[in-house]
């Protein structure tokens, strides 16, 4: 399994700064309108995924085309990655969430270990 070249796969449009959005709240609305999902919570206990409206993640899934993507939004800048499995994409989201938690960019779970993460920190929050 590998990370895909996102320019070689068909992904939904990304919001364009100053055209589709001016701040993170606008970005969230536009991303959802264009077909991205923007989860605000992550892990089994619903920990913050980013510090909205400054840092957020958008997700895209196309099971028929075997493409799963994420876009990381950080204060107007976007980084897109595409994967050929949902699990790889979701592990990349967890890695970013842990990075944000450790750097104080988002409220960390109280049981986050010094290195790595516990399995219940991984995955979409089931409560939404």
C-alpha positions as CSV (number, residue, x, y, z in Angstrom):
1,X,0.0,0.0,0.0
2,X,1.3,3.4,-0.8
3,X,0.6,7.1,-0.7
4,X,-0.8,8.2,-4.1
5,X,0.3,11.2,-6.1
6,X,-2.7,13.4,-5.3
7,X,-2.4,15.3,-8.7
8,X,-2.9,12.0,-10.5
9,X,-6.2,11.1,-8.9
10,X,-9.6,12.8,-9.2
11,X,-10.4,14.6,-6.0
12,X,-13.1,17.1,-5.2
13,X,-12.3,20.8,-5.6
14,X,-10.5,22.5,-2.8
15,X,-11.7,25.8,-1.5
16,X,-9.7,28.8,-3.0
17,X,-8.5,31.4,-0.6
18,X,-10.3,34.8,-0.9
19,X,-12.7,33.3,-3.5
20,X,-14.3,30.4,-1.5
21,X,-13.1,31.3,2.0
22,X,-11.6,34.0,4.1
23,X,-11.2,32.2,7.4
24,X,-11.4,28.6,8.8
25,X,-15.2,28.7,9.3
26,X,-15.7,29.6,5.6
27,X,-13.2,27.0,4.6
28,X,-15.1,24.3,6.5
29,X,-18.4,25.3,4.9
30,X,-16.8,25.4,1.4
31,X,-14.9,22.1,1.8
32,X,-18.1,20.3,2.9
33,X,-20.0,21.9,0.0
34,X,-17.3,20.5,-2.4
35,X,-17.5,17.0,-1.1
36,X,-15.0,16.8,1.7
37,X,-15.9,15.7,5.2
38,X,-14.5,17.9,8.0
39,X,-14.5,15.9,11.3
40,X,-13.9,18.1,14.4
41,X,-13.3,15.2,16.7
42,X,-11.0,12.2,16.5
43,X,-10.5,8.9,18.4
44,X,-12.9,6.8,20.4
45,X,-13.3,9.5,23.1
46,X,-13.8,12.4,20.7
47,X,-10.6,14.5,21.2
48,X,-10.3,17.7,19.3
49,X,-9.0,17.3,15.8
50,X,-7.2,20.6,15.3
51,X,-7.8,24.0,16.8
52,X,-10.7,25.3,14.7
53,X,-10.9,27.5,12.9
54,X,-7.1,27.7,12.7
55,X,-6.2,24.0,12.0
56,X,-8.5,21.4,10.6
57,X,-8.6,18.3,8.4
58,X,-10.8,17.4,5.5
59,X,-11.4,13.8,4.4
60,X,-12.5,12.3,1.1
61,X,-13.4,8.7,0.3
62,X,-14.1,7.1,-3.1
63,X,-14.2,3.4,-2.5
64,X,-15.0,2.6,-6.2
65,X,-11.8,4.4,-7.3
66,X,-9.8,3.1,-4.4
67,X,-8.9,6.7,-3.3
68,X,-8.9,8.1,0.2
69,X,-7.6,11.6,0.7
70,X,-7.0,14.2,3.3
71,X,-6.4,17.9,3.2
72,X,-4.7,19.6,6.2
73,X,-5.8,23.2,6.6
74,X,-3.5,25.4,8.7
75,X,-4.4,29.1,8.9
76,X,-5.2,29.3,5.2
77,X,-2.6,26.9,3.8
78,X,-3.5,23.5,2.6
79,X,-1.6,20.3,2.1
80,X,-3.3,17.4,0.2
81,X,-2.4,13.7,0.4
82,X,-4.1,10.7,-1.2
83,X,-3.8,7.1,-0.2
84,X,-4.9,3.8,-1.7
85,X,-6.4,2.5,1.6
86,X,-8.7,4.1,4.1
87,X,-6.5,2.7,7.0
88,X,-3.4,4.5,5.7
89,X,-5.3,7.8,5.3
90,X,-6.7,7.5,8.8
91,X,-3.3,6.6,10.3
92,X,-2.0,9.8,8.6
93,X,-4.8,11.8,10.3
94,X,-4.0,10.2,13.7
95,X,-0.3,11.1,13.2
96,X,-1.3,14.8,12.5
97,X,-3.7,14.8,15.5
98,X,-0.9,13.5,17.8
99,X,1.5,16.1,16.4
100,X,-1.1,18.8,17.2
101,X,-1.8,17.4,20.6
102,X,1.8,17.2,21.6
103,X,2.6,20.8,20.3
104,X,-0.4,22.3,22.1
105,X,-2.2,23.1,18.9
106,X,-5.1,21.1,20.1
107,X,-6.3,19.8,23.5
108,X,-4.5,16.4,24.0
109,X,-6.2,13.4,25.5
110,X,-5.2,13.0,29.2
111,X,-3.8,9.6,28.6
112,X,-1.6,10.4,25.6
113,X,1.8,8.6,26.1
114,X,5.1,10.4,25.7
115,X,5.7,8.6,22.4
116,X,3.2,7.1,20.0
117,X,-0.4,6.9,20.9
118,X,-2.9,4.4,22.3
119,X,-5.2,2.6,19.8
120,X,-8.3,4.4,21.1
121,X,-6.7,7.7,20.0
122,X,-6.9,6.5,16.4
123,X,-9.9,6.6,14.1
124,X,-13.0,8.6,13.5
125,X,-15.1,9.6,16.6
126,X,-18.1,7.2,16.5
127,X,-20.4,9.7,18.2
128,X,-21.0,12.0,15.2
